[in-house]
């Protein structure tokens, strides 16, 4: 076992970062626990609405000068932040593993994705350009300019504590806005580290703020008159029933990304070894706690007889189950480990109940993740192994509802049309993948499927930083998405000027 050194040697006392100062909160304090060992690594405050208001006032004051800072100067701050992230790459990655539980390779990938967001946002002198046209009428010219709006709130999820707030934060500050980041109270250390680096990179006081907290802080962000917009990633019930309507009621811009139930289709001509290998990371990476994780594997019998379709399904079930059973569980700081724990024991128990319900409802238990072994010394409280359920039908709850854990549901569809109909019958529309060598099938899938992120022979359809992170149906509420050009438009207002000179 090659266990990497921990970057946290003693329990951290986390503070809010407001107006360039680290300040202790007056709110209740909770432990942040490493789910692999169940040992506390930090203490995080649940701040008060009053402290959130202090951060908003600081960000509002900073906005006046920051919006007048030339885009090149703002870009240089981002480039310095990028360089500091590179210098601290390994430390940032290990912090993620400690506070979340994911493997170190997964954390390194998350760090790299976050850095790419900063790099793309640093191109703001070009990205923020407007457009113009002379002589729209005789002697009259018209042009469009993009201007920042003010203070934005960013509410981060627990599953990607480092990367997801960076879908928004670099683009917000690049365009001249100021921000308040509210990390998940379950794993907030990554955002503290980013704020420390932002301070070192030279962002002026009040431009980049961090306020820890729970529902009270979120509610205060949603209601605060001086917050112009909210960026949220989390569950669909919260996105749909809380974030989206309350932003509408207060006139805020909103990006509210919700849950998912992603399908992966395996066609008869698929390269099965490569398909199964891609599915292992897709279904079980990050312990299944990923909004782009595939959850339903649909074996499609297009062009096959019923007997051939059955044989095809059984072959995939065997290969898939065998590969899943070989995934190594343990402390994510161990370089040999392929899957870490879920974020906390409560989440493990919730997923275990879903497995039991699925089996009681008629699913075939091909691999039971409730029985597992870990390498090295680990506390078992939050661990759950890969689980494979066979003979799942579209009407089962496990096929319809988000599990958010390492559970794969194997299903059958007689045709590509039937498989696509399964996807459309599901309320979510975050991502879907197809594995095939047939360009016609692939094009039909890409063209017809109502999901925001489409994978063709790709298990995790994760957009790069210069493309939007899309989503449809109950997976997304809003008009513009995070990342890329969508983010630039979200964080700016288009002002049109029509001018004539005599």
N, C-alpha and C positions, 0 to 999 in steps of 0.2 A: 504493500500500500504506500503510495507516494502522496502523503498529506502535505499540502502547501501551508506555509506559515500564515497565521491569521494577522490581518492588519489592525485588529482591535484587541488591545492587550488588557483593557479594563473597561468597565461599564461606562458608557458615554452619557453625559447629562446634556440632552439636546435643548437648544434654545431657538427662539424665533430670530429671523434676520430681517430687521426693519430699518430702513433709511440708513443702511451702511453699518449698523451696529447689531451685535448679537446680544439679545436680551432674554433673560429668564421669563417664563410665563407665570401668571398667577393661577393658572388652571390646574386641574387634577393631573397627576402624572401616572403614566402606565409603563410597564416593562415592554421592551422589544426583545423577543426571544428568538434565538437561533433554532429553527424547527428540527434540525438534524440532531441537536444535543439537548434541546429544551432548556438551555442555559441563557440567562439574560445577557444581552450585549449592549443595551442602551436603555435610557428612560426618556420617554417622549411626553411632552405636555399636551393636554387638550385645552387649547387656548380659548379665550372668551371672545364674544362678538366685539367687545371694546378694543381688544388687541388687534382684531382684524381691521377695525375702523382706523386705528393708528397707522397700519400698513397702507390702507387705501389713501389716507391723507398724505403720507410720505410719497407714495407713487404718483399722486396727483400733482404734488409740488414739483417732483422731478420731471414730470412729463413736459412742462413748459420749455425747459432747456433741452431736453433729450430730443424732442421732435425737431428742434432747430439745429441739432448736431448734423453735419453733412453725412450723407449715407456712407461715404468712404471711411469716415472716422468711426461710425458705428460698426462697419464691416471689420475694421482693424481690431476692435474689441473682441469681436467674434473669432477672428483668426488667432488672437492671443489665447482665447479660451480654448480653441481647438488644440493649439500647441500644448497647453497645460494638461488637457485631457490625455493627449498622447504620452506626455511625461509621466502621468499618474495612471496609465492604462491598467496596469496589473492591480494596483491598489483599489481602483474603482471597481474592477471586476470581482475581486475577492470580497469586497464589502457587499456586493449584490448577493453573492452566494451565502454569506453569513446571515444576512437579514431575511432573505427569501427562501433559500434552500436549494435553488437550482444548481446544476453542475457548473464547474468553473468554465468549461467550454461554452456553455449557454450564456454565462455571464459575459465572457469575452465577446461573444457575438452581439450581445445587447449593447455593450460599450461601443463597439465598432459602429453599430447602427446609430447610436446617439451622436457620435462624433460626425457621422455623415450628415446628420440634420444641421449641425452647426456649420459645416463646410458649405452646404448648399445655401443656407441663409446668408452666408457671407458674400454671396453674389448679389446682394440687394441693390447696388447701383444700377444693375441691368434689370433685375427682376421687378423693380418698382417703377420702371419707366411707364409713362402714359403713351398717348398717341395724338396725332394732330392732322388736320387737313386744311390747307389754304383754300380760300375762295369757295366756301360753301355757298355763298352768294357773292355778288359783286362787291369786292373790297372787304369782305367779312371772313375771318378765320375762326376755326373752332379747334379746341384741344382739350384732352382729358388728362387730369393729374390725379395721383393717388396720395391721400393724406392719412396719417394715423389718427386714431380716435381718442386714445387716452389709456385708462387702466383696464387690464384684462385679468380675470381669474382663471387659474389652471388647477383642476382637481384631478389628482393622479390616482391610478389603481394600484393594487398590491402586486399584480402578477408580473409587471415590468416596471419596477420602481425607479429605475434609472432612465430608460429609453422613452417611455410614453410622454412624460411632460416635455421632453425635447421634440416631440412632434409639433409642438406649439411654441414653446418659449423662445427659441432662436429667431423664428419668423416674426414673432410679436415685437421683440426688441429691435430687430433689424429694421423694421418698418417705422420705428420711432415711437412705439408704445412702451408702457411700463407694465410690469407684471407682479402678481402675487401667486406663488405656487403653494398649494396645500397638498403635501404628500399624503399618501396613505399612512395612517398612524400605525399600521402593522409593520411597515418596513420603510421608515422615513430617512434613513441615514444617507442614502444615495443623493437625495436632493439637498441635504446639508453640505455634502462634499462638493456638489456642483456649485452651490452658492458661494462656497469658500473660494473656488477657482474663478468664478465670475468676479468676485471682489478683487482677486489678484490680477485678473485680466484688465482691470481698469474701468469697469462699468461704474458710472457715477452713483452716488448714494441715492437710494430710493428707486432706481430703475429695476433692480432684480430683488424681490423680497420673498421670504419663505415664512409662512405661518402654519404651525402644526395645529391639528385639531380634528374634531369629529363633526357630527351633524350640526352642532350649533354654529361652527365656523362656515360650513357649507351654506346653511340657511342665511347667514349674514351676508355672504358673498352674493347669493341670488337676489337678495332684497336691496342691496346697497345701491343707492342712486348714482354713485360716481363710478361704478364698475360698468364698463361699456359692453362687455361680452364675457362668456363663460366657455371654457373648453373642458369637457368631461369625458372620461372613459370609464365604464363600469358595467353594471348589470342593466338589462333592459327595463325591469320595473322602475328602477331609479331614474334612468334616462328618460323614459316615456312618461312616467307619472309625476316626477318631481322636477327634474332639471329643465326639460323642454317647456312644459306649461308655465313654470314660474319665470323663466326667462322671457317668454312671450308676454306674460302679464306685466313685466317691468320694462319691456321694450329693449331687452338685451339681445345682442347677437349670440348665437349658440351653435356649438358643435357638441352633440351628445351622442357618443358612440356606445352602443349597448352590447348585448350578448350575441351568441352565435350557436348554430347547429349545422356544422359544415359536412357536406357530402363529398366522398371520393368515389368515382365510378371506375370500375376495372372492366375494360372491353375484352372480348375474346382474343384479340391480337396483341394485347399488352405484353411487354417484356416483363415477365413475372418477377425474376430476381431483382431487377432495378425498381420495379413497382413496390415490392414488399420492403425493400431497403428504404425507399423514400417515405413509405407509410410509417415506419417505426418512429422516425423523428417527428413526423406530422401528428401522429396520434398520441405519442407518449412523451415527446419533448416538453420540457418545463412541467413535467408531471401532468400533462394535459391541461394546465392552467394557462391557456392561450386562446385568444379569440379567433385566431387563424388555425387552430388545431382541427384536423378532420376528426369526426366522431362516428359517422355512418359510412361504412365501406359497402358499396353496392356492386355486387357481381352481376354484370349484364350479359344476358344470353342472346344478344342480337345475332340472328342467323343460325343459331344452334337449335338442335332438337331438345325436347325436355330432358332426355337422358344425358345428352352432352352438356347441357347447362348445369345439371346436377353434379356431374363429374367435375366440371370446371369450378363450381363453387367449393366442392370438397377439397380440391387441390389447393385453392387459395386459402381456405380455412386452415389447412394443415401447415402450409408455408408461413402464413401470418402468425399462427399460434406458436409455432416452433421458434420463429424469430423473436417474438415478444417474450417468450419464456427465458431467453438468453440475455435479457437486459439486466445489467448489474445495478443494484440499488446500494446507496450509502451516502456518506457525507460528501457533499458536492465539492469540497476542497480536495478530495482524493481524485487525482488525475485519471484513475482507472474507472471511476464510477460513471454510469450512463444515465442514471435518473436519481434525483434527490427526493426529499419528502414533499408532501403538500405543505402549504404555508403554515397550517396549524392543526391541532387535533380535531377541532370542530369541523373543519373542511373535510378531513379524512372521514369522519363519522358520517357526514352528509353524503359523500360519494358511496361509502359502504352501504348505506341504506338504499341508495338507488340501485346498486347491484342486487341486493336481496329482493327488492321489489320487482326487478326485471326477471329474475329467475322464477319468482312466484307467479309472474304473469305469463310464463311460457317460454322465455328465452333459454337457450342451451348454454350452459356455463362451460366454455372451452378452456378457459384459463382464469383461475380465481386469484385476483391480486390481494385478497384479504389474507392469503397465506403467502408469506414472503420471507426472504432472508436478506440481510444486509452485510456488506463487507465492512470490516473495522468496527470500532466502538460507536454505536449510535443509540439514541433513545428511540424506541419504536413508535412513540405516540402519534407522529404525524405521517408515518410512512404507509404507503399502499402500493402494491405492485401492479404491473400492467394486467388489465383484465380484458378478456375477449369473450363476447357474447355472440352466439350463433343463432340462426333461425329467428332473427328479429324481424318483426313485421311493422309496416308504417304506422299502424294504430297504437303501438306500444308507447308508453310514456318515455322510455329510454331512447326511442327513435325520434321523439318530437321535442323533448325538453333539454336544455343545456345542463350537462352534468358537471363540467369544468373539473375533470379529473382524468386519470389514465384509463379510460374505458372505451373500448372499440365495439361497435355494434355491426355485425355482419348481416347483410340483407341481400335479397335477390330481386332482380327485375328482368322480365322477359325481353324487353326491348329498350333502346335508348329513349324513346318517347315515354315509356313508363317510368324510367329512372328520372327523367327531367320532371315529370309530373310529381314524383315524390318530393323533389326539391321545392317545387312551387307550392305544394300543399303545406310545407313547413313555414311558420311565420317569420323565420329569420332569413337574412339574405346577406351574410357577411362574405363568405367565400365558398367556392366549390372547385373541385379538380376532376380531371378525366385523364386516364392512362390508356393510350392507344397509339397505334402507328398509322391510323387512317385519318387523312386530312379532312375528309368529308364529315366524319363523325366529330372530329375536333372542332371544325368550323360551326357545325350545327349547335354543339354545346356552347361554344363561345357566344354565338349569336342569340340563342334562345334563353339561356339560363339567367334568371333574375337574381343575380348576386353581384356585389360590388367588386370582388377580387376573384379572378378566374385563373386557375392553374391548368396548363396543358403539359402533362408528364412532369408536373411540379407538385410536390406534396404540400408545401407551405407557400401560398400565393401572397407573399409579403412585398408590397411595393417599395421601390427605392425612394430615397428622400426627395427626389425631384419629380415624383409622381404622387398624386393624392392617395391617402389611405382611404379607400372607398368603402361603401356599405349601403345596403338597401333594406327596405321593409322594416322589421322590428330590430334590425341591427344598427340603424342610424337615424337620428332625428336632427334635422337642420337642412341647410341648403349647400353649404360649402364644407369640404372635408379638411382634415389636417394634412400637413406636408405640401411641399411644392407650390405651384401657382395658385391652387385653391387657398392655401394658407395666406399668401400675399393678399389675395382679394378679401379674405375674411378679416384681416387685421387692418384694412385700409378702407376709406370711403372714396368713391369715384366722384371727383368734382369736374364738371364740364364748364369750360369758359368759352364764351362766344364774344369776339371782340372786333370792333371797327375803329379805325383811326382816321380822323379828318385832317 
